[in-house]
Amino acid sequence: MSIKEHPPQSSDSIERRSAESERLHVPVLLEASINVLQPRAGESYLDLTAGYGGHAREFLAKTKAFKNAVLVDRDENAIKSLSEFTKNGATLMHTDFVSAAKQLIKEGMKFDIVLADLGVSSPQLDLGERGFSFTKNGPLDMRMDSRQTVSAETLVNNSNLDYLIHIITEYGEEPYKIAKRIAEAIVNNRPISSTGQLASLVLSTHRGKWSKIHPATRTFQAIRIAVNNELNLIEDLLPLLPKLLKKGGRVGVISFHSLEDRLIKRFFKEQAVSGYEAELEILTKKPIVGSKYDVQNPRARSAKLRAALKK
């Protein structure tokens, strides 16, 4: 089979593999999150990136207050998997975390605990059909919300050379010369319709040896960030967090790469130096890192948890 071919997949097969991947999904920095955010019985809980419920399940086991819980995700498959929580009274919101935050603020909702895990979930990565992974051939998709029109395929095949260079350097953090070489290869070999095609194309531009990190890693990250507008959403979310918290409420944000963490670190620093005007008290002077506090979970090694308390 050539790398461009996609064997037909039955919906039953996809659902079985999605369910299996969900079972294998291990929430990142779970114990650290529990320790720093200290959920207590009766407290309200907002999960802005609920995914497949890994964090929510443990937090709600502590609060035992399902009716005071709101779980948010823009992934349709994740929302379907969270039905166990609605049976116990939790509210689900199928939207992005900024839209959810704005709606909840408009409704006057405040919470004791707010959590945002900004990572791509294991089921998204593990299913080739979702198009996030260069290790599993599938359609070039990468949409966290399948309702949106722009996919990775749309972006890769319709963006001009300068924009592709821009996102690979800015979001993928590749040096300009490498980004230009990759972008030129993309433009010269379009149309591109699969993750396998794109990964092979990026690999063909690589010079020299490589070992642990595949040469396509940063390009895939860049395209995913651009498709899902990830950094802009984080930047929009951060100033909304204090408005979602009750006095004494705690917020935790888990990031997975330097671009995300830079935004969170800057926001927390602004709060730390604001004196009497500060709305948040920083609970983590340094981030809690997965490489030290969640060593058993391979997908936690780049994770960083920062937390704060509402004054």
C-alpha positions in Angstrom: 0.0 0.0 0.0 1.4 3.4 -0.9 1.5 6.1 1.7 -1.3 8.1 -0.2 -3.9 5.3 0.1 -6.4 5.1 2.9 -8.2 1.8 3.4 -11.9 2.2 4.2 -12.7 2.2 7.9 -16.0 1.1 9.4 -17.6 3.3 12.0 -17.6 0.4 14.4 -13.9 -0.1 14.0 -13.2 3.6 14.6 -15.5 3.6 17.7 -13.8 0.5 19.1 -10.3 2.0 18.7 -11.5 5.3 20.1 -12.9 3.6 23.2 -9.7 1.6 23.6 -7.6 4.8 23.3 -9.9 6.5 25.8 -9.3 3.7 28.4 -5.5 4.1 27.9 -5.6 7.9 28.3 -3.8 8.9 31.5 -4.4 12.5 32.7 -1.2 14.5 32.9 0.0 15.7 36.3 -3.1 14.4 38.0 -1.7 14.0 41.5 0.1 17.3 41.3 -3.1 19.0 40.2 -5.0 17.5 43.1 -2.3 18.5 45.6 -2.0 22.1 44.5 -5.7 22.8 43.9 -7.0 21.0 47.0 -10.5 20.0 46.0 -12.9 19.8 48.9 -16.3 18.2 49.4 -19.1 20.4 48.1 -16.9 22.7 46.0 -17.8 23.7 42.4 -15.6 22.6 39.6 -15.0 23.9 36.0 -13.0 21.9 33.6 -12.3 24.0 30.5 -10.7 21.1 28.6 -12.5 18.1 30.0 -11.4 15.7 27.2 -12.2 12.2 28.3 -12.8 13.1 31.9 -9.5 11.9 33.4 -9.0 15.0 35.6 -12.7 15.6 36.2 -13.3 12.0 37.4 -10.7 12.4 40.2 -11.6 16.0 41.1 -15.3 15.1 41.4 -14.5 12.1 43.5 -13.2 14.6 46.0 -15.9 17.3 45.7 -18.8 14.9 45.2 -20.7 17.9 43.8 -21.6 16.9 40.2 -24.5 19.4 40.1 -21.9 22.2 40.7 -19.6 21.0 37.9 -19.3 22.2 34.3 -17.2 20.3 31.8 -16.2 21.9 28.5 -14.7 20.5 25.3 -14.8 21.4 21.6 -14.2 17.8 20.5 -17.4 15.9 19.7 -16.0 12.5 20.6 -14.9 13.8 24.0 -18.3 15.3 24.7 -19.9 11.9 23.8 -17.6 10.2 26.3 -18.6 12.5 29.1 -22.2 11.2 29.4 -21.3 9.5 32.7 -21.0 12.9 34.3 -24.3 14.2 33.0 -26.1 11.2 34.5 -24.8 12.5 37.9 -25.9 16.1 37.2 -22.9 17.8 35.7 -23.3 20.2 32.8 -21.5 19.8 29.5 -20.6 22.6 27.1 -19.6 21.6 23.5 -17.5 24.7 22.6 -14.1 26.1 22.9 -12.9 27.3 26.3 -13.0 31.0 25.5 -16.6 30.9 24.3 -17.5 28.8 27.4 -15.8 31.2 29.8 -17.5 34.2 28.3 -20.9 32.5 28.5 -20.4 31.4 32.1 -19.2 34.9 33.1 -22.3 36.4 31.4 -24.5 34.0 33.5 -22.7 35.1 36.7 -21.2 31.7 37.3 -18.2 31.4 39.6 -16.3 28.3 40.7 -14.1 27.1 43.5 -11.8 25.2 41.1 -11.0 25.9 37.5 -8.7 23.6 35.4 -7.4 23.9 31.9 -5.2 21.1 30.4 -4.1 22.5 27.1 -2.7 19.3 25.6 -3.9 17.2 22.8 -5.6 14.1 24.3 -4.3 10.6 23.7 -7.4 9.5 21.7 -6.9 12.5 19.3 -3.2 11.5 18.8 -3.8 7.8 18.6 -6.6 7.8 16.0 -5.1 8.2 12.5 -8.5 9.5 11.3 -8.1 12.6 13.4 -4.9 13.6 11.4 -2.9 14.8 14.4 -0.1 12.3 14.3 2.7 11.8 11.7 3.2 8.2 13.0 -0.3 7.1 11.9 -1.2 7.7 8.3 -4.6 9.3 7.9 -6.4 12.3 6.4 -4.7 15.7 7.0 -7.3 17.0 9.4 -6.1 18.2 12.9 -9.3 19.9 13.8 -10.2 19.7 17.5 -13.7 20.8 16.6 -14.9 18.9 13.5 -17.6 21.5 12.9 -15.0 24.1 11.9 -14.3 24.5 8.1 -10.5 25.0 8.1 -8.6 21.8 8.4 -4.9 21.1 8.1 -5.5 20.0 4.5 -7.1 23.4 3.8 -4.3 25.3 5.4 -1.5 23.3 3.8 -2.9 23.4 0.3 -4.1 27.0 0.2 -1.7 29.1 2.3 1.0 31.1 0.5 4.7 30.5 1.0 5.2 33.4 3.4 2.4 32.3 5.7 3.7 28.7 5.8 7.2 30.0 6.7 5.6 32.2 9.4 3.7 29.5 11.2 6.6 27.0 11.0 9.0 29.5 12.5 6.6 31.0 15.0 4.5 28.1 16.1 6.9 25.3 15.3 10.0 27.2 16.5 12.0 26.0 13.5 15.0 28.1 12.4 14.1 30.3 9.4 16.2 28.4 6.8 14.7 25.1 7.8 11.2 26.5 7.8 11.7 28.0 4.4 13.0 24.7 3.0 9.9 22.9 4.4 7.5 25.5 3.2 8.9 25.5 -0.3 8.7 21.7 -0.4 5.0 21.9 0.6 4.2 24.5 -2.0 6.0 22.6 -4.7 4.3 19.2 -3.9 0.7 20.2 -3.5 -1.9 18.9 -3.2 -1.2 17.0 0.0 -4.0 15.1 1.6 -2.5 12.7 4.2 -0.4 12.9 7.3 1.9 10.3 5.8 2.5 12.4 2.7 3.3 15.5 4.8 5.6 13.7 7.2 7.5 12.1 4.3 7.8 15.4 2.6 9.2 17.1 5.7 11.6 14.2 6.2 12.8 14.5 2.6 14.0 18.1 3.3 15.9 17.2 6.5 19.7 17.3 6.3 21.9 15.3 8.6 21.1 12.7 11.2 18.1 12.6 13.6 17.4 10.3 16.5 14.6 10.7 19.0 12.6 13.7 17.6 11.2 13.1 14.1 12.0 16.1 11.8 8.2 16.6 11.1 7.4 17.1 14.8 7.6 20.9 14.8 5.9 21.3 11.5 2.9 19.2 12.7 2.8 21.2 15.9 2.8 24.5 13.9 0.0 23.4 11.6 -2.1 22.1 14.5 -1.7 25.4 16.5 -2.7 27.4 13.4 -5.7 25.2 12.5 -7.1 25.4 16.0 -6.1 29.0 16.8 -4.6 27.7 20.0 -2.4 30.5 21.1 -4.9 33.3 20.4 -7.5 31.3 22.4 -5.1 30.9 25.4 -4.3 34.6 25.3 -8.0 35.5 25.3 -8.7 33.0 28.1 -6.1 34.1 30.7 -7.7 37.5 31.7 -11.1 35.8 32.0 -9.9 33.3 34.6 -10.2 35.6 37.7 -13.8 36.4 36.7 -14.6 32.6 36.8 -13.3 32.2 40.4 -15.0 32.7 43.7 -12.9 34.3 46.4 -10.4 31.7 47.6 -11.0 29.7 44.4 -8.0 28.0 42.7 -7.1 27.8 39.0 -4.6 25.4 37.4 -3.3 25.6 33.8 -1.3 22.8 32.2 0.8 23.7 29.2 2.9 21.5 26.9 5.3 23.7 25.0 7.2 26.9 25.4 4.8 29.1 23.4 1.9 28.2 25.7 3.9 28.4 28.9 5.3 31.8 27.9 1.8 33.3 27.7 0.8 31.7 31.1 4.0 32.7 32.8 3.7 36.3 31.6 0.1 36.5 32.8 0.9 35.1 36.2 3.9 37.4 36.5 1.7 40.4 35.7 -0.5 39.3 38.6 2.4 38.8 40.9 3.7 42.4 40.4 0.4 44.1 40.4 0.3 44.7 44.2 -3.1 45.7 45.6 -4.6 45.5 42.1 -3.7 41.8 41.6 -6.7 39.5 41.4 -4.7 36.3 41.8 -2.1 35.0 44.3 0.4 32.7 42.6 0.6 29.2 44.2 3.4 27.9 42.1 6.5 30.2 42.1 8.0 27.7 39.6 5.9 25.4 37.4 5.3 21.8 38.4 6.9 19.8 35.6 5.8 16.4 34.3 9.4 15.3 33.8 9.8 15.3 37.6 6.4 14.9 39.1 4.7 12.5 36.6 7.6 10.4 35.3 5.4 7.3 34.7 3.4 9.1 32.1 5.4 9.5 28.8 3.1 12.2 27.5 3.7 14.3 30.7 7.4 14.9 30.2 6.9 18.3 28.6 3.9 19.3 30.7 4.0 22.3 33.1 1.4 23.1 35.7 1.0 26.7 37.0 -1.6 27.5 39.6 -3.1 30.6 41.4 -5.7 31.5 44.0 -8.3 34.2 43.8 -7.8 36.9 46.4 
